[in-house]
Amino acid sequence: MPGANRMATPRRPQRLLCILLGLLLGGCAALLPRDPLHVDLVGLEPLPGQGMEMRLAVVLRVQNPNDQPLDFDGAALELDINDQPLASGVSDQRGQVPRYGEALVRIPVSISAFSAMRQAWAAAGYRQGQGLPYSLRGKLAGGLFDGARFSDSGTLNWPQPLPAP
């Protein structure tokens, strides 16, 4: 059957081409734009610090509004208050945010004595009704294209004093 063997040889490159084309199209799906992650602060837990440093574990609820799960193997977080750095931290936590799902991510952060003094100095000049702008930036690292970045910003408003009865 030497003739049958010659017929199978031309099909082998076609099969290989089809497999490579399928892998390429699957890889392109990973390049499609994703909806941004939704991140909420759900907890602050005290941690032991050194000297005048304050340490906290920031617990974030990360929601993934995408059709693909997000695997991560590290996280980073920065928090600015009143346009000044307040806290930053990193974690080597590994996990997955399921497709159309959510996960809790715990990131230890440090607040240096200098950052705390700078914030106290700014708060001393606070006026009634004036809000403090904040900015939260971070990323969940991993994956082929460096994971996913997230951010949130807004204004922290002091509660108004209750009127005297």
N, C-alpha and C positions, 0 to 999 in steps of 0.2 A: 503494500500500500504506500509506496513512495509518493504517489500523487496526492493522497489525503494529507500528508504531512506538509506539502507545499501550500495547500489551501489554508491550513491553520496558521501558517507563518504570517501572512498579510493581516490577519484579524488580530493578532497579538498587539501590534502597534495601535490599532484602532481602539482596542479595549483599554490600553494604557492611556491613550489620549482622552477617552471618555472618563476614566477615573481621575486623571489630572484636572480635567475641566470641572468635574463635580467638586473636587477639593478646592479649586480656585474660586468657584461660585460660593461655596460654603465659607471660605475665608473672607470673601467680599462682604458677606452678611455681617461679619463682625466689624466691618468698617462703617456700616450705616450709622447715621447719627442717632444717639440715644437721647431720650428725655432726661432732663437733669434729675438727680436724686433729691428727695425731700428729706431734710434733716431737722429734727427737733431735739432740744435739750430736755432730757427727762430726769436728770439727777446729778447732784454734786455730792460726793462722799469725801470726807477728810482723810488724808493720808499723812504718815509721819514725814516731817521735813527736817532740814538741817539749819541750825542757827535761826536766822530771821526769815528764812524762806518758807513760804506756805505751799503745800502740795494738796492737790485735789484730784479725785478721779471724776472726770466728766463722762457722764453716760448719755449717749446719743441714740435716738431711735432713727434708723436709716430706712427709708421706704424706697423701693425700686419700682417705678412705674413702667418698666420695660419688659419685653417679651423674653429676654435672656437673663439668666441669673448672673450676679456679679460676685466672682470669687476674689477675695482680697487676702493679702498676707502682710499687712502692716497698715498703720494709720498715722496721720499727722494732723495737728490742730493748732491754730493761732487765734487768739482773741484780743481785739483792740477795743478799748473804751475811750470815748472822747478823743478819737484819732491818735491814741497813744497805745503802744503795746502793753498788755496786762499779763497774759498767760500764754504759754506754749507748751506743747508736749508731743511725744511720739509713743507708739505702741507697736509691738511685734505680733499683736493678736492676729490670728487667722480665722477666716470664716467665710460665709457666703450669705449674700442677701438674695433670697429666692426671687424668681421672676414674679412680678406683681405681688411681692411680699415685703416683709420687713425683718430687721434684726437689730439687736442692741449691741452697741460698740462702746467699750470702756477705754478711755484714754487718760492716763495720768498726765497732769499738767503742773507746771511750776510757776509760782508768782514770786519773783525776786523782791527783796526788800526795797530795791530802787524803784521797781515798778509800782509797788504798793505806796511808797512815799509820793511818787509822781501823781498817782490817782488821788491820794488824800489832798495834795496841794490843789489839784483841779477842783475837787469837791468842795474845798473851802470857799471857792469863789462862786459856788452854785447860787442861782437866784430862783425864787419861787416860779414855777411854771416852765422853767428851762429844762429841756430833756438832754440826756447824754447819748450821743450817737455810739452805736456799737457795730462791730464788724467781726464775723466769725468765718474763718476760712480753713479748709482742710482737704485732705484727700485720703481715699482708700487705695492703697498701692497694690499692684499686682496686675496680672494679665499681660497681654501682648502689647498694649498701648498705654502702660503706666497707670492702669486703674481708672478711677473716677474722682474728679474734683468736685467740691461742693462749697457753697458760700451762703451767708445770710447776713443781712444788715438791717438796721432799724434804729429806733430811738427808745431808750429806757426813760420812762417818765416817772417821777416821784409821785406818790399818791398825794392828793390834795388834802389839807387838814380838814377835819370835820368841823362844821360850824358850831359855835357855842350854843347850848340850849337856852 
